Amino acid sequence: MTAKINKVVLAYSGGLDTSVILKWLIETYQCEVVTFSAAIGQADDLEQIKNNAYKTGAAKAYIEDLTEEFVSAYVFPAFRANAIYEGQYLLGTSLARPLIAKRQIEIAHHEKADAVSHGATGKGNDQVRFELGYLSLDPGIKVIAPWREWDLNSRTALMDFAGKHGIDVQATHDKPYSTDSNLLHISYEGGMLEDPWTEAPEDIFTLTVSPRQAPDKSEIIELTFQNGNPVKLNGNELTPANMLKALNAHGGKHGIGRVDMVENRFVGMKSRGIYETPGGTILRSAHIAMESITMDREVVHLRDSLIPKYAQLVYNGFWFAPEMKLLQNMIDMTQQNVSGTVRLELYKGNCRILGRKSDHSLYRKDFATFEDDQVYNQKDAEGFIRLNALRLRIQKLVEK
């Protein structure tokens, strides 16, 4: 027996899952459903999504442009941390979920709704990310997760349900894979991609050209940072969202940012995902180069030791957790002098650092040079080495 629900706010993408969920919620709970669609850089027709929501039965449909907030308050903080999950994934979907959850709860309060809902499956990470966000912001909110309740246990069943109810969706039986898109990336999962030996077909890619088809001439760009954030591209000042959009165009043109990986989901299973993150790939490479001349060695090493933990917290949905706030505050302290310009070459799927400069540079040519210098006494290294070798020498003497 279903609980009594008066009004639900649904995180609505307009895709197969949430389109079916909208109709299912109305039929199952006999309640009003308000949809919320966040514009965060995806290439969807938002007006069409709104029309489809009303056509399918939504009492009200919110469409809000959160692109600048997404990049400035979620993407850039993670890139200040050089966050990357399992060495490959730049957390495109993971970073969007807490923003959507936050705004969804705000709308629920405004609408006096007693529940929120999402389209994440009972096997995936997004259910955790959404619901940890909801409960962090409103401990008493009711959460409806249809994939954990209904008997529509496959995307094929969902497509049949959509056809029966006259719901317009883009997914087909020939291309049943699931996608998630925002200004940072696009992901592809499911369908033929569930076989990790099967190569992803070229026609699924939308943000990047194949490196084989990329221009034969490389492109040189310059990226200027201030306190760890990119602020200028080739000397032109851009807002955070416009910066990432421009980097996507440059990277996509040269086939940069494709990833095919099998990752470890929070719920315990392995999952194969295909990702396109052209601008983010360029940004991370440039940021690391900027840090290389502006951050102290021990600060870099300490921060780098925390990257796996930071990425794991984001991936697992703990964006609003106290340990996440502590980590972010510490990381932001490390970025106070990460300012300057990096020059990069983009060519056929590769992003290569050509140079870096900064008024805060800790690099000193007069110390590092192999030529004659007046500031470094090479004989000092002898005592340094012998002191560091002392415990090793004692260990060997004991063994003898």
C-alpha positions in Angstrom: 0.0 0.0 0.0 1.5 3.4 -1.0 1.9 6.2 1.4 -0.4 9.2 1.1 1.4 11.9 -0.9 -0.1 15.3 -1.8 2.5 16.8 -4.0 5.8 15.6 -5.4 8.6 17.6 -7.0 10.3 15.4 -9.7 13.8 16.0 -11.0 12.8 15.8 -14.7 15.2 15.5 -17.6 12.5 14.8 -20.2 14.3 11.5 -21.1 12.8 8.0 -21.1 13.0 7.3 -17.3 11.7 10.6 -15.9 8.9 10.9 -18.6 7.6 7.5 -17.6 8.0 8.3 -13.9 6.0 11.5 -14.2 3.0 9.5 -15.5 3.6 6.6 -13.1 3.6 9.0 -10.1 0.3 10.5 -11.0 -1.3 7.1 -11.5 0.2 5.4 -8.5 0.0 8.1 -5.9 -3.0 10.1 -7.2 -1.1 13.3 -6.5 0.1 16.5 -8.1 3.5 16.3 -9.7 5.6 19.4 -10.2 8.6 18.9 -12.5 12.0 20.6 -12.2 14.4 20.7 -15.1 17.8 22.3 -14.5 19.5 23.8 -17.5 23.2 23.2 -16.8 24.6 23.2 -20.3 23.0 20.2 -21.9 21.9 20.6 -25.5 18.3 19.8 -24.9 15.3 21.7 -26.2 14.1 23.1 -22.8 10.9 24.4 -24.2 10.0 21.0 -25.6 10.8 19.4 -22.3 8.5 21.8 -20.6 5.7 21.1 -23.1 6.2 17.4 -22.8 5.9 17.7 -19.0 2.6 19.4 -19.2 1.4 17.1 -21.9 2.2 14.1 -19.7 0.3 15.6 -16.8 2.6 17.9 -14.7 0.7 20.4 -12.5 3.6 22.8 -13.0 6.9 22.7 -14.8 10.0 24.6 -13.6 12.8 25.2 -16.1 15.8 27.1 -14.5 19.2 28.1 -16.0 21.7 27.1 -13.4 24.7 26.9 -15.7 26.8 29.6 -14.2 26.2 28.3 -10.6 27.0 24.8 -11.8 30.4 25.8 -13.1 31.4 28.4 -10.5 30.2 26.6 -7.4 30.6 22.9 -8.3 32.9 22.4 -11.3 35.6 24.9 -10.5 35.9 23.9 -6.8 36.5 20.3 -7.9 39.0 21.3 -10.5 40.9 23.4 -7.9 41.3 20.0 -6.2 42.3 18.3 -9.5 39.6 15.8 -8.6 39.5 12.6 -10.7 37.8 9.3 -9.8 39.8 6.1 -10.3 42.4 8.0 -12.5 40.0 8.7 -15.4 36.5 10.1 -14.5 36.3 13.9 -14.1 33.0 13.5 -12.2 30.7 15.2 -14.7 27.5 13.6 -13.5 28.5 13.5 -9.8 29.1 17.3 -9.6 25.6 18.1 -11.1 23.6 16.0 -8.7 24.0 18.1 -5.5 23.1 21.3 -7.3 19.9 19.7 -8.7 19.1 18.2 -5.3 19.5 21.6 -3.6 17.3 23.5 -6.0 14.7 20.7 -6.0 14.4 20.9 -2.2 14.1 24.7 -2.5 11.2 24.3 -5.0 9.6 21.6 -2.8 9.6 24.1 0.1 8.2 26.9 -2.1 5.4 24.6 -3.5 4.7 23.1 0.0 5.3 19.6 -1.5 5.7 16.7 0.9 7.9 14.6 -1.3 10.6 14.6 -4.0 11.4 12.1 -6.7 14.1 11.2 -9.1 14.8 8.8 -12.0 17.8 7.0 -10.7 17.8 3.2 -10.7 18.2 1.0 -7.7 21.6 -0.2 -9.1 23.3 3.2 -9.7 25.1 5.9 -7.9 22.7 8.7 -8.7 20.0 7.4 -6.2 22.6 7.9 -3.5 23.7 11.3 -4.7 20.2 12.7 -5.0 19.0 11.3 -1.7 22.0 12.2 0.4 21.5 15.7 -1.0 17.8 15.8 -0.1 18.3 14.5 3.4 21.2 16.7 4.1 19.1 19.7 3.3 15.7 18.6 4.6 15.9 15.6 7.0 12.1 15.2 7.0 11.4 15.1 3.3 9.8 12.0 1.8 11.6 10.4 -1.1 10.0 8.4 -3.9 12.4 6.3 -6.0 10.2 4.6 -8.6 12.9 2.2 -9.8 12.9 0.7 -6.3 9.1 0.3 -6.3 7.6 -0.5 -9.7 7.7 -3.6 -11.8 9.0 -1.9 -14.9 12.4 -3.6 -14.6 14.1 -2.7 -17.9 14.4 0.2 -20.3 12.5 -1.9 -22.9 9.6 -2.1 -20.5 9.8 1.7 -20.0 9.7 2.2 -23.8 6.7 0.0 -24.1 5.0 2.0 -21.2 5.8 5.3 -23.0 4.4 4.0 -26.2 1.2 2.8 -24.5 0.7 6.3 -22.9 1.7 8.4 -25.9 4.8 9.8 -24.2 7.4 11.3 -26.6 10.9 10.0 -25.8 14.2 9.9 -27.8 15.4 6.4 -26.7 14.7 3.5 -29.2 15.0 -0.2 -29.1 18.0 0.1 -31.4 19.8 2.6 -29.2 18.7 1.9 -25.7 21.7 3.3 -23.9 21.3 6.0 -21.3 23.0 9.4 -21.5 23.6 12.2 -19.1 24.7 15.6 -20.4 25.8 18.9 -18.9 28.3 21.6 -19.7 31.2 19.6 -18.2 30.5 16.3 -20.0 28.3 13.7 -21.5 28.1 10.1 -20.5 26.8 6.9 -22.1 25.8 3.7 -20.4 23.7 0.6 -21.0 22.7 -1.3 -24.1 25.6 -2.6 -26.2 28.0 -0.7 -23.9 27.3 -3.3 -21.1 29.8 -5.6 -22.8 33.2 -4.1 -21.8 34.8 -5.9 -24.9 32.5 -4.1 -27.4 33.9 -0.9 -28.8 31.7 2.1 -28.4 30.3 3.0 -31.9 31.6 6.3 -33.3 28.1 7.6 -33.9 27.3 8.0 -30.2 29.9 10.7 -29.7 28.5 14.3 -29.8 31.0 16.6 -28.1 34.2 15.4 -29.8 35.3 14.4 -33.2 37.3 11.3 -33.6 41.0 12.0 -33.1 41.5 10.4 -36.5 39.3 13.0 -38.1 40.7 15.9 -36.1 42.6 18.7 -37.9 46.1 17.9 -39.1 47.3 21.2 -37.7 47.6 21.7 -34.0 46.2 24.7 -32.1 47.9 26.8 -29.5 45.9 28.3 -26.7 46.7 30.3 -23.5 44.7 29.9 -20.3 45.1 32.4 -17.5 44.3 31.5 -13.9 43.5 33.5 -10.8 43.5 31.8 -7.4 43.1 28.4 -9.1 40.3 29.3 -11.4 40.5 30.0 -15.2 39.6 33.6 -15.9 41.0 34.3 -19.4 41.3 32.3 -22.6 43.8 33.7 -25.1 43.6 37.0 -23.2 39.8 37.3 -23.3 38.1 37.4 -19.9 35.1 34.9 -19.7 32.5 34.0 -17.2 32.9 30.5 -15.7 30.2 28.9 -17.9 31.5 30.7 -21.1 35.0 29.6 -20.2 34.0 25.9 -20.0 31.9 26.3 -23.2 34.8 27.7 -25.1 37.2 25.0 -23.9 34.7 22.4 -24.9 34.7 23.8 -28.4 38.5 23.8 -28.6 38.8 20.3 -27.1 36.0 18.8 -29.1 37.4 20.1 -32.4 40.6 18.2 -31.6 39.1 15.0 -30.3 40.2 15.6 -26.7 38.6 14.2 -23.6 37.2 10.8 -24.6 37.2 8.1 -21.8 36.1 4.5 -21.9 36.4 3.0 -18.4 35.0 0.3 -16.1 34.4 2.0 -12.8 33.5 0.8 -9.3 30.1 2.1 -8.3 29.3 3.0 -4.7 26.7 0.3 -4.4 29.3 -2.4 -5.1 29.1 -3.4 -8.8 31.4 -2.5 -11.7 29.9 -0.4 -14.5 31.2 0.4 -18.0 30.9 4.1 -19.0 31.8 6.2 -22.0 32.6 9.8 -21.3 33.3 13.0 -23.3 34.9 15.8 -21.2 36.8 18.0 -23.7 37.0 21.3 -21.8 37.5 19.6 -18.4 40.5 17.6 -19.8 42.2 20.8 -21.0 41.4 22.6 -17.8 42.8 19.9 -15.5 46.1 19.7 -17.5 46.5 23.4 -17.5 45.7 23.7 -13.8 48.3 21.1 -12.8 50.8 23.0 -14.9 50.0 26.2 -13.2 50.3 24.7 -9.7 53.7 23.2 -10.6 55.4 26.6 -10.4 53.2 28.3 -7.8 52.7 25.7 -5.0 55.1 24.6 -2.4 56.3 21.0 -2.8 55.0 19.7 0.6 51.7 21.5 0.1 51.3 19.9 -3.4 52.2 16.4 -2.0 49.8 16.7 0.9 46.9 18.0 -1.3 47.6 15.3 -3.9 47.3 12.6 -1.2 43.8 13.8 -0.6 42.6 13.8 -4.2 41.3 10.2 -4.1 39.3 11.0 -0.9 37.9 14.2 -2.4 36.9 12.5 -5.6 35.4 9.6 -3.7 33.2 11.9 -1.6 32.0 13.7 -4.7 31.4 10.4 -6.6 29.5 8.8 -3.6 27.3 11.9 -3.1 28.7 13.5 0.1 29.0 17.0 -1.3 27.1 18.5 1.7 29.0 16.5 4.3 31.1 18.2 6.9 34.3 16.4 5.8 33.7 17.7 2.3 33.5 21.3 3.5 36.7 20.8 5.5 38.5 19.4 2.5 37.3 22.2 0.2 38.4 24.9 2.6 41.8 23.4 2.9 42.2 23.0 -0.8 41.1 26.6 -1.5 43.8 27.8 0.9 46.4 26.1 -1.4 45.1 28.0 -4.4 45.8 31.6 -3.1 48.9 31.9 -5.4 47.9 29.7 -8.2 47.7 32.6 -10.7 49.4 33.0 -14.1 49.2 31.8 -17.6 49.7 28.3 -19.2 50.3 27.7 -22.9 49.0 24.5 -24.4 49.0 22.7 -27.7 45.8 20.8 -28.8 46.4 18.0 -31.4 44.5 14.9 -32.3 43.2 13.9 -28.9 46.2 15.2 -27.0 46.7 18.2 -24.8 50.3 19.2 -24.3 51.8 21.8 -22.0 54.2 24.2 -23.8 54.9 26.7 -21.1 53.8 28.4 -17.9 54.5 31.7 -16.2 53.4 33.5 -13.0 54.2 36.5 -10.9 54.0 34.0 -7.9 56.4 31.5 -9.4 58.6 29.5 -7.0 60.7 28.3 -9.9 64.2 30.0 -9.8 66.4 29.6 -12.8 69.4 30.8 -10.8 69.0 27.8 -8.4 67.9 25.2 -11.0 70.4 25.9 -13.7 73.0 23.4 -14.8 75.3 26.3 -15.7 77.6 28.2 -13.3 75.7 29.8 -10.4 76.5 31.9 -7.3 73.6 30.8 -5.1 73.9 27.0 -4.6 76.9 25.2 -3.0 76.8 21.7 -4.5 79.0 20.4 -1.7 76.1 21.0 0.8 74.4 18.0 -0.8 77.0 15.6 0.6 75.8 16.2 4.2 72.2 16.1 3.2 72.6 12.7 1.5 74.6 11.2 4.4 72.0 12.3 7.0 69.2 10.8 4.9 71.3 7.6 4.5 72.0 7.2 8.2 69.1 5.0 9.1 69.7 2.9 5.9 73.4 2.4 6.9 72.4 1.4 10.5 69.8 -1.1 9.2 72.5 -2.7 7.0 75.0 -2.8 9.9 72.4 -4.6 12.1 71.7 -7.2 9.4 75.5 -8.0 9.2 
